Amino acid sequence: MLPPTQRLPQARVLIEMDRYFVLHAPRQTGKTTALHTLASELTAGGDIAALTFSCERAKAAGDDYAAAESLLLDSLREAAARSGWPEELLPPEPWPQVTPGSRFGSALSEWCRRCPRRVVLLLDEIDALQGNSMVSILSQLRDGHNARHQGRPFPASVVLCGLRNLRDYKVASGGDADRVNPASPFNIIAESLRLGDFTADEIAELYGLHTQATGQEFTKDAVDRVFELTQGQPWLVNALAYEITFRMRMADVITAGQVEGAKERLIRARATHLDSLVARLHEPRVKRVMEPVVAGTFPDIDLTFSDDLSYVRDLGLIKQEPPLEVANPIYREVILRVLGAPSEQHVMADPHSFVLPDGRFDLPRLLREFVVFWREHGEVLIRQEGYHEAACQIILMAFLHRLVNGGGQLDREYAAGTKRLDVLVRWSYTGPEGERLIQREAMELKVWRASENDPMPDGLAQLDRYLDRLTLSTGVLVIFDRRPEAPPWKERGGFEQATTPSGRQVTVLRV
């Protein structure tokens, strides 16, 4: 692995300045490893006793702050016992007996009074604390921090590490569900650091360590494809390499094609990391942000939207900076597959029947079959779909995935405010000379909503730009007419030919 602390150069500077700060990042990005390494390096310096411990046990305490204090202090003592420190650095035994609600702060104060070194405390999984327990612990840390200038012994520096940025963690403030109250019991933090994703160079360095250890190389194209698929998300970067080298047992030079295969295996396997993310898709706060992303619409902005947006960013589901889109292509693929799974169960057509005699995929027939499917099931599936605003896109994606997945792949691109979803079908087949060929078919999805103009002109221009990027000469524009005044079924579902602004001849399907 890469040296953990080189990913957090600011952390050591802040600790040397005796600052309290937050470190946050999505799950499985290396936070805990970085904390333990940082604590070891600081303690090895000789003038600091730096200890990392987890707050995860205290989750069971809920609002019972007295129980939370006991669980935290037990975890702290056990972590210190495992550290191998000399006796004079260890916390006192027993802890001071004081009123619940002040035990944690008093225990830290007593430890710092006895310890011959500056104490630095790194609290991992801080957002495992709930409700009143969170408020109590953060308030005690704030109280101890503010009393240091009056001579009270207390940790020189405290690092709070978790999934969320606690500056925006309104629940920790004891606020109600509307999350509008901006007050916070922990307003003393100097910085809020985010453990970032890997850069392309860091992925190359990481994989280079594998090459040094085993002699097995990754081609530059393979490394570039890993970065493109993961955008540097650490768990995904490691998972792809593990899938290739251990599960697929590739012993030769690793290529971009093998990375593509590993991606598909990873998505199908739905590892715990991916499951934990998609399990949140139907949380109201997550859905509020993600539904317009999938639908390509503009989100409704009000006083609480920025907090919901911050929450979804902290989960790692969307990019840290605008535009509002999914964090990486693997997450993008998983999200649509998960949302479309219920609709996919209704697709009864045989995927093999869409393969032409020459091995190519029969996309025109698939679209004709989708019109029949939509007339039979569309309205029912829309009513059942939790992401109602994006139901049309999700249902068509489920239909495509069911019929293409056997011998091809789907690439999807979508983002809030684009008013479209771009789809590329990639189908592998064998040419007349036995060569391996790739059929590529591009589609643009649009929804015609109430009080809007016909999206066909914009759709043709957008499809044009998409085909330019793909260097394709033709494509398909699908328009879902969801207006109350839309023509009846028998007058819709028709195909027509149209010309894009650049002169391409494309197919338009209205359903």
DAJOUR-V40620 format. One record per residue. N is the residue number from 0. SS is DSSP state (A for helix, B for strand, O for the rest). D_CENTER is the distance of its C-alpha to the mean C-alpha in Angstrom with 2 decimals. Layout:
n = {N,N}
ss = {SS,SS}
d_center = {D_CENTER,D_CENTER}
This chain:
n = {0,1,2,3,4,5,6,7,8,9,10,11,12,13,14,15,16,17,18,19,20,21,22,23,24,25,26,27,28,29,30,31,32,33,34,35,36,37,38,39,40,41,42,43,44,45,46,47,48,49,50,51,52,53,54,55,56,57,58,59,60,61,62,63,64,65,66,67,68,69,70,71,72,73,74,75,76,77,78,79,80,81,82,83,84,85,86,87,88,89,90,91,92,93,94,95,96,97,98,99,100,101,102,103,104,105,106,107,108,109,110,111,112,113,114,115,116,117,118,119,120,121,122,123,124,125,126,127,128,129,130,131,132,133,134,135,136,137,138,139,140,141,142,143,144,145,146,147,148,149,150,151,152,153,154,155,156,157,158,159,160,161,162,163,164,165,166,167,168,169,170,171,172,173,174,175,176,177,178,179,180,181,182,183,184,185,186,187,188,189,190,191,192,193,194,195,196,197,198,199,200,201,202,203,204,205,206,207,208,209,210,211,212,213,214,215,216,217,218,219,220,221,222,223,224,225,226,227,228,229,230,231,232,233,234,235,236,237,238,239,240,241,242,243,244,245,246,247,248,249,250,251,252,253,254,255,256,257,258,259,260,261,262,263,264,265,266,267,268,269,270,271,272,273,274,275,276,277,278,279,280,281,282,283,284,285,286,287,288,289,290,291,292,293,294,295,296,297,298,299,300,301,302,303,304,305,306,307,308,309,310,311,312,313,314,315,316,317,318,319,320,321,322,323,324,325,326,327,328,329,330,331,332,333,334,335,336,337,338,339,340,341,342,343,344,345,346,347,348,349,350,351,352,353,354,355,356,357,358,359,360,361,362,363,364,365,366,367,368,369,370,371,372,373,374,375,376,377,378,379,380,381,382,383,384,385,386,387,388,389,390,391,392,393,394,395,396,397,398,399,400,401,402,403,404,405,406,407,408,409,410,411,412,413,414,415,416,417,418,419,420,421,422,423,424,425,426,427,428,429,430,431,432,433,434,435,436,437,438,439,440,441,442,443,444,445,446,447,448,449,450,451,452,453,454,455,456,457,458,459,460,461,462,463,464,465,466,467,468,469,470,471,472,473,474,475,476,477,478,479,480,481,482,483,484,485,486,487,488,489,490,491,492,493,494,495,496,497,498,499,500,501,502,503,504,505,506,507,508,509,510}
ss = {O,O,O,A,A,A,A,O,A,A,A,A,A,A,A,A,O,O,O,O,B,B,B,B,O,O,O,O,O,O,A,A,A,A,A,A,A,A,A,A,A,A,A,A,O,O,O,B,B,B,B,B,B,B,O,A,A,A,A,A,A,O,O,O,A,A,A,A,A,A,A,A,A,A,A,A,A,A,A,A,A,A,O,O,O,O,A,A,A,O,O,O,O,O,O,O,O,O,O,O,O,O,A,A,A,A,A,A,A,A,A,A,A,A,O,O,O,B,B,B,B,B,B,B,O,A,A,A,O,O,A,A,A,A,A,A,A,A,A,A,A,A,A,A,A,A,O,A,A,A,O,O,O,O,O,O,B,B,B,B,B,B,O,O,O,A,A,A,O,A,A,A,A,O,O,O,O,O,O,O,O,O,O,O,O,O,O,O,O,O,B,B,B,B,O,O,O,O,O,A,A,A,A,A,A,A,A,A,A,A,A,A,A,A,O,O,O,B,O,A,A,A,A,A,A,A,A,A,A,A,O,O,O,A,A,A,A,A,A,A,A,A,A,A,A,A,A,O,O,O,O,O,O,B,O,A,A,A,A,A,A,A,A,A,A,A,A,A,A,O,O,A,A,A,A,A,A,A,O,O,O,O,O,A,A,A,A,A,A,A,A,A,A,A,A,O,O,O,O,O,O,O,O,O,A,A,A,A,A,A,A,A,A,A,A,O,O,B,O,O,O,O,O,O,B,B,O,O,A,A,A,A,A,A,A,A,A,A,A,A,A,A,A,A,O,O,O,O,O,O,A,A,A,A,B,O,O,O,O,O,B,O,A,A,A,A,A,A,A,A,A,A,A,A,A,A,A,A,A,A,A,A,A,A,O,O,O,A,A,A,A,A,A,A,A,A,A,A,A,A,A,A,A,A,O,O,O,B,B,B,B,B,B,B,B,O,O,O,O,O,B,B,B,B,B,B,B,B,B,B,O,O,O,O,O,B,B,B,B,B,B,B,B,B,B,B,B,B,O,O,O,O,O,O,O,A,A,A,A,A,A,A,A,A,A,A,A,A,A,A,O,O,O,O,O,B,B,B,B,B,B,O,O,O,O,O,O,O,A,A,A,O,O,O,B,B,B,B,B,O,O,O,O,O,B,B,B,B,B,B,O}
d_center = {21.12,21.22,23.14,20.64,22.51,22.74,19.11,20.37,23.79,24.00,23.72,27.13,28.75,27.73,28.95,32.21,32.60,32.32,29.34,26.98,23.36,19.73,17.14,13.54,10.15,7.04,8.60,10.43,10.62,14.39,15.20,17.90,19.46,19.74,21.38,23.88,24.80,25.32,27.46,29.52,30.21,31.25,33.51,35.09,36.27,38.90,38.71,35.44,34.46,30.65,29.06,25.52,25.15,22.59,22.73,21.14,24.58,25.26,22.73,25.59,27.86,26.19,28.51,31.20,31.05,34.06,32.38,29.21,31.49,33.19,30.07,28.70,32.10,32.40,29.11,30.28,33.67,32.38,30.11,33.20,35.38,33.14,33.17,36.74,37.86,41.57,42.92,43.32,39.59,38.58,38.06,41.23,42.38,42.52,40.34,42.35,43.21,42.33,41.26,37.84,35.53,36.81,36.74,33.55,34.78,38.31,37.21,35.34,38.37,40.78,38.83,38.74,42.47,43.38,41.05,42.78,39.53,36.95,34.26,30.60,28.19,24.49,22.91,19.77,17.62,19.46,17.42,18.84,21.93,22.69,24.87,28.26,27.40,24.73,27.27,30.03,28.38,27.06,30.47,32.32,30.39,31.18,34.79,35.20,33.70,36.09,39.08,38.80,41.09,43.67,43.85,41.68,40.17,36.38,33.47,33.65,29.90,27.03,23.35,20.96,17.69,14.79,11.35,12.78,15.08,18.30,20.12,18.27,18.27,21.04,21.38,22.50,25.28,26.74,26.00,26.17,23.68,24.23,22.48,24.81,26.68,25.57,27.61,26.20,28.19,26.53,27.41,28.59,25.56,26.38,22.95,19.25,17.70,14.11,13.67,12.52,11.14,14.09,16.40,18.17,21.16,19.42,18.22,21.87,23.15,21.12,22.28,25.67,26.01,25.73,28.42,30.62,30.45,31.00,32.27,29.69,28.38,25.37,26.61,25.38,24.18,22.11,20.48,19.94,18.38,15.94,14.88,14.83,12.64,10.07,10.67,11.39,8.34,11.03,10.52,10.31,13.22,15.23,14.59,15.89,18.86,19.61,19.59,22.04,24.29,24.60,23.82,25.06,27.66,27.93,30.67,31.34,29.61,26.00,25.54,22.95,24.09,23.27,19.72,19.48,20.98,18.68,15.63,17.44,18.39,14.97,13.73,17.05,16.98,13.73,13.45,12.76,9.34,8.36,10.79,9.65,6.42,8.79,11.48,10.37,10.77,14.42,14.39,16.53,14.57,11.31,13.63,15.52,12.86,11.34,14.88,16.31,13.50,14.39,18.04,18.32,20.16,20.32,18.88,21.59,21.77,23.53,23.81,20.79,18.29,17.43,16.61,14.36,12.62,12.42,11.06,8.08,7.60,8.23,5.64,3.20,2.92,5.97,8.19,10.24,13.40,14.99,15.19,12.81,10.71,7.48,5.87,7.76,10.42,9.43,6.48,9.18,11.75,10.48,10.00,13.54,15.00,14.16,15.40,18.35,19.43,22.10,23.61,23.71,26.06,28.64,28.93,32.14,33.03,33.55,31.19,34.09,36.30,34.30,35.18,38.20,41.14,40.13,36.67,34.83,32.60,34.40,31.99,34.82,35.62,32.03,31.98,35.36,34.16,31.15,33.66,35.51,32.40,31.30,34.83,34.92,31.53,29.74,30.87,30.34,26.77,25.96,27.37,25.33,21.96,19.87,18.23,21.80,21.26,19.37,21.59,23.61,20.81,19.17,22.65,23.66,20.53,21.31,24.90,24.14,21.84,24.55,27.24,25.70,23.61,26.79,27.69,25.20,21.65,19.89,17.87,16.46,15.77,15.17,14.51,16.00,19.68,20.42,22.26,21.62,19.57,20.56,21.05,22.54,24.27,25.10,27.92,29.69,33.43,36.60,39.01,42.80,43.30,40.75,38.14,34.42,33.34,30.21,30.64,28.24,28.19,26.37,25.81,24.99,24.26,25.61,26.45,29.77,29.50,32.38,34.14,32.61,34.53,34.39,31.13,32.96,34.02,30.55,29.14,31.73,31.01,27.24,28.00,30.43,27.91,25.51,28.49,29.48,26.24,26.68,30.47,31.32,34.48,33.58,30.87,30.38,29.62,28.85,29.63,29.10,31.83,30.78,33.56,35.97,38.80,37.42,40.20,40.65,39.15,42.31,42.11,38.52,36.60,38.57,37.88,39.26,39.36,38.42,38.55,35.74,36.73,37.08,39.29,37.08,38.11,35.21,35.00,34.10,33.39,33.71,32.77}
